[in-house]
Amino acid sequence: MSEFNRSTTRKTSQGIHHIQCKLGLWEVSGNDKNQVNDEAQYYFNQYKLDGEYSEIIGGDSVIDKLMEHNRG
């Protein structure tokens, strides 16, 4: 299972597609499945770069990223 799929939940109701971050950081909804997926991937990647998903997918946490930035 991909990092994106492990970190999100999906549902479709009455033709509206919903993708939500399992951490509650963002949610995307719309009737165009591809557009919703693309937008959700964008948000996921931004938060992933910040280390927000470290508890789900591993890697550096937000604190690790901040400390690394301050050392830089």
Beta strands, then each sheet from edge to edge (+ up, - down):
strand 1: 8-13
strand 2: 16-21
strand 3: 27-30
sheet 1: 1+ 2- 3+
end
